[in-house]
């Protein structure tokens, strides 16, 4: 039996993380008898539009089966350390995160990370150095190992094990051009490709997502823009954010839908947007709270534009050819500069009103053309991926 294991951080509810499995299942799922989703812990986010996910220990059940492929599904996950993953998983594993903070004060962050990484591997029954960057040599029996459209923060001086991990990958595609250049300097070959979420409008046309949404479709008929921000930036800039939003509603006579996209710890968009909603008390502002991934797609796809810190909020706008402005988060702004419409569509939380005119006046032809360019490069990546997996001959 031919098996595909998709590894992604989709054991917590963040919109972008739940998209990767849908896209991979659509693009290559038909070639496999079984597709299994794996993250750090068992989780079932089907109520939000995700898939049932098994803990990383599930891979041990496949050892000895020489027909299983492993795909690291994407996201900002390259060499992501266990302490950050544990932080995002919430209160159950908070003791490990606190232990990391304590050790960091006493021993320094590098030593603390090594200790907590090893302890985490024991707690989770994992055999890999990292949760979302594994080497073929770390798990017996992997047929092909794929890293699909990933990026991440890492030092130029990777250690021997890190380089060995990357050199064991059969197909490595990177969505961030800076990361690609860093790897090239270390002698690591990779392809450059847009985030695979650019495919969502092809997999989920607007009528399909409307049919799956829990929101009353009447809301999509209004003239509105979607706004999102994470909790950290809201706390730093709430006065400026409210001022910018108020100027947009007043001067452009448009509604604003506040749409949370990151729900996991470390993002907490809903808490941020709720504070903005309470501060503004404006009848042109509407806060949406209990959303599944189809609701989020619908709100963006039917809008006049998206403004936010979320990378996958911006990519959703790109996929459905809606204008957008990315705010403050480095990976979001880097993506817009690398793949999107450039710096004119990047802003800070303090002054995004000044860029709103670029969103409002953006030619549809420009949005359509940029989407088609990204889609072509994404299709090229999947074609290369299938060739590496020997799937094109099936």
C-alpha positions, 0 to 999 in steps of 0.5 A, a space after each residue: 500500500 502506497 502511503 503519504 505522510 503530510 507533516 505540518 503544524 496543523 494540530 492548532 487552529 491557525 488558518 494558513 496551517 490548515 490549508 496545506 493538507 487540503 492543497 497537497 491532497 488535491 495535488 497528489 492525493 490521488 496517487 496514494 492509497 493512504 494519506 496521513 496527517 502528522 503534527 506534534 500531538 493528536 488533534 481533530 480540527 475538522 470542525 474548523 475545516 482542518 483534518 484529523 491529525 496524528 502525533 509524530 509517534 504515528 510515523 513509527 507505525 510505518 517504519 519498515 514499510 518501504 512505500 511511504 513518502 514524507 512531505 513537510 507541507 510548508 509554512 515558516 517551519 524550517 528548523 523551528 525549535 521545539 520550545 516555540 512549538 510547545 508555546 503555540 500548543 497551549 497550556 498543557 505543555 506550558 511547563 516545558 516552555 517555562 523550563 526553557 525560559 528558566 534554563 535560558 536565564 541560567 545557561 543561555 538560549 543556545 544551551 537551553 534550547 538543546 536541553 528542552 529540545 531533547 526533553 521534548 523529544 522524549 515527552 513526545 516520543 519523537 526521534 527527530 531533532 526538529 518537529 517540522 524539519 526532519 532528515 531521512 536518516 532520522 526515520 527508517 524506511 522513508 522512500 522520498 522526503 519532500 520539503 514543500 514551499 517552506 521558509 524560516 529563521 536560521 543562522 548562516 552557520 548551520 551545524 553538521 546535523 542541520 546540513 545533513 538534514 537538508 542534504 537528505 531531502 529529495 525535493 526542497 522548495 523554498 518560498 522565500 528568496 532570501 532563505 533560498 540565497 542563504 541555503 545556496 551559500 551553504 551549498 544546499 540546492 533548492 527550488 524557489 516557488 510561491 506558497 502553495 496556498 496560492 492554489 486555493 481559488 483553483 481548488 475551492 471556487 467562490 461558490 464552493 466556499 460559500 456553500 461550506 461557510 457558516 456565515 450568512 451569505 448576505 454579509 458578502 453582498 456589502 461593500 467592505 474590506 477585511 482587516 486583521 491584526 495579531 495580538 502583539 501588534 495590536 497591543 503596540 499600536 491600537 490607537 494608531 490602528 483605530 485612527 487609520 480604520 476610522 479615516 478609511 470608513 469616513 473618507 471612503 465610505 466603506 464597511 470594515 469586517 474584522 476577521 481573525 485568522 490566527 487563533 493559536 497562542 502567539 497569534 490570538 487575533 480574536 482578542 486583538 480585534 475584539 479590543 479594536 471593535 470595542 474601542 471604535 464603536 462604529 456602526 461600519 465596523 463588524 467583528 466576526 468571531 467563530 469562523 472556519 477556514 471557509 468563512 475566512 476565505 469567503 470574507 476575503 474572496 468577496 471583499 473589496 480588499 484585505 489589510 492585515 499582518 497575516 501572510 495567508 490572509 494576503 495570499 488568499 487575497 492574491 489567489 482570489 485576485 483581491 487587492 491587499 496591504 500587508 502590515 509589519 510582519 516580516 514574512 508577510 512583507 517579504 512575500 509581497 515583495 518577492 511574489 506579490 505587487 511590491 512595496 507599494 502594498 506594504 505598510 505599518 500599523 501606524 500609517 496604512 491609511 496612506 497606502 489604502 489608495 493603492 488598494 482601492 485603485 489597484 487595476 484588476 488586470 494587475 491582480 489577475 496577471 500577478 496571480 497567473 504568474 504565481 500559479 504557473 510557478 506553483 504548478 511548476 513546483 508541483 510538477 517537479 515534486 511529482 516527478 521526484 515522487 515518481 507520480 507522473 507515470 501513474 
